[in-house]
Amino acid sequence: MKIFAGLAVFLALGLAACGDASGASAAEDANGETESTAATESVTADAADLPDLDDFLNFADPRTCEYSESFTSAMATVFEMNDDPNAAPIAGPGSVTIPGIAEPVPTQMARPYADEGSPEVIEYQLDFEGRWLGLHVVGYEDAMIEESCCIWASGIRFDEPVERVTEALIEAGYPVNADGSERETPMEDAARAVTEVRENDGVTVFYCNQVFEY
């Protein structure tokens, strides 16, 4: 503090003012820290009350976006398949039994480009809640071409901010950028793992896909 020459009363008042400002600042810092800590603890507590999804959402190798056999087996019922060999392979939406969740989760399925002459493109989504990597999961989404395979849209949905999701994924060994931007990890045979964490339709989605060159 710069002290001007003058009466002692100004010095006293100046010191008192500094004391008040310092106290207010300390109180604001304490309140801010308390509110931030409370918010973090609230998110952690909410996630802790949810079913554990480790037996469902898991990867054989996080570095290459390869889901585990248990996940792919569970997802085998995501669609109802058509018995008629002359019809389209997928008859309609199915449901998935997820460990820790009492009822099978129904598939929400759409053919968004059917009116444009591309009914074989399918988008689908599962809405469920659980805990994975300490995060609040609210579902899974993906897309595919009906008679072939995926179109690299596999994503886990979270009710969490992008920053928190990326932090947890990095700590768990997933190849994601801290800001969530798209990242490519080379694999063998001209393939690569592509990851991204971004907000989509009001939730944060962790996209993790194996992309192959044909």
N, C-alpha and C positions, 0 to 999 in steps of 0.2 A: 504494500500500500504506500502511495506517496503521501507524506504528511506535510501540509502547508504550515508555515509559521503563523501563529496567532494565539488566541486565547486557549487555555487548557480545556475549556468546556467543549470546543470543537473536536479536540483529540478524544475526549471521553465519549462524545456522541459518535465519533467515527468508529471507535473500538466497539461500542455497543452495537452499531449497525452491522459491523463485520461479524460480530457474534451471532446476530439474528440471521444474517444471510447464510452463514456457515451452517447454523442449526437447521434452517429451512432446506438447504441443499442436502444435508445429511438425511433429513426426514424424507425428502423426495427420493433419494437414492434407496433408502431402506424400503419405502413403499414400492418403488419400481422393482426392486429385487424380490420383495415378498410376492408381488403380483405375478412376476415372471415365474418364480419358483412354484407358486400355487398352480399356475396354468400348466406347467410341465408335469407336476405331480398329478394333476387332474387327468391329463391325457394318459399318463402311465397307468393310473388306477383304472381308468375306463378300459384300456386295453387288457389289463390283467383280469378283468371280469369276463372276458370273452373266451370262447373255446379255442384251444390251441390247435393251430392248423399245420403243425410241423409234419404230421403224417399224411398230409394232402399236398400242400404247396412245398415241394422240395425238388431239388435238382440233382441229377447224377454228377454234374460238373458245373458249378456256377460260372466258371470262366468261359464256357462255351454255350450257355443258355440251353443245355440239354436237360430236359425234365426227367425225373426219375420214372422207373417202371411203374411204381405204385400210382403216380399221378396219371400217366397215360392209360393205365388200366381203368382207373376210376372214370376217366373222361370218355371211355368207350361207349357209354350210354347217353352221351350228350344229345344224340339224335335218335329218332326212330327210323330204322332202315327199311327200305322197300323190298318186299319179297318178289315183286314183279321185275324180272330182268329187262323188260322192255320200258320200264318207267325210270324216272330219275332216281338215283341211289337213295337219296334222303327223302323220307316220307313226311317228316315234320320234326318238331322239337321233342326232345326227350327230357330226362332229368338225371342228376348226378348225386350219388350218395357220398357225402363228405364226412369223414371221421370227426366225431365231436358235435355234429349237427343232427338233431333228432330226425327231421324229415328230409327226404330227397329234395334237392334244389332244382326247380324247373328251369328249363332252357328258354330264354327269350331269343327268338330267331327271326331274322328278316332277310328278304331278298331285295336289297335297296335299289338294284338296277334292272329289275324285271321289266319295268315299263320302257327301258331303253334297249331291250333286246338281250340282256345279259342275266337271265334268271339263275345261272349257275354260280354267281357270286353270292355267298352267304355270310352274313354277319351274325354273331350270336354273343350272348352275355348271360352270366350267372350272378345273381344277387344274393350274397350271404355275408355274414359278419363273423369275424374271428381274429385271432392274434397270430402274427408271424413276424419274427425278428423284433418283437416288442412293439410292432406297429398295428394299428387298427385297420384291418382289411375289410372291404365292403363288396368284394366280388372279383370276377374274372371276365375278360372279354377276348374275342378272337374273330378272325375272318378266314374264309377259305374259298377255293374254287372247287365246286362240288365233286367233280370227277377226277381231281388231281390231288391238290394238297393246299397247304397254307399259303397265305400271301403276306406273311411276316407282320401279323397284327396281334400276336399273343401278348396280353398285358394283365398284370395284377393291379387291382384297383384299391386305393387307400383313402381313408378319411383323415389325411395328414397333409401338412404342407410339403412342397417339393424338397425343401432343404432338409427336413427331418427324414424323409424317405431316402434320399441320396446318402445321408450320413450313415444310416443304419445299413444300407446295402454295401457301402464301401467297407465298413467295419466287418461285415460278414464275408468279404472277399469277392464281391461282384464287380465286374469291370464297368463302372459307371463314372461319369464326370461329376465333379462336385456341384456344378450348376445344372446338372440334369441333361445337358445337351447330348446329341447323338454321338455315340462312340463305336468304332469298329475294332474288333479284335481278330486278327488273322487266325484261321484254322488250316487244317490240311485239305488237300484236294480242292483248291480254289474256293473254299468256303470261308465264311467269316461270321462271327457273332456280332450282332448289332443291338446295342442297348440305348435306351432313352428314358428319362423320367420327366413327365410334363403334365400340366393340368389339362383335363379333358372332360367337358360336361360337368364341371363343378367338383370333380374328384382328381386325385393325383394318380397317374397310371405309370407303372414300371413296365416298359416294353423290353422284352428279352427274347430275341429270335435268332435262329440259325439261318443264314442266307447262303444259298448255293448258286453257283454260276453254271448254267447249262450250255 
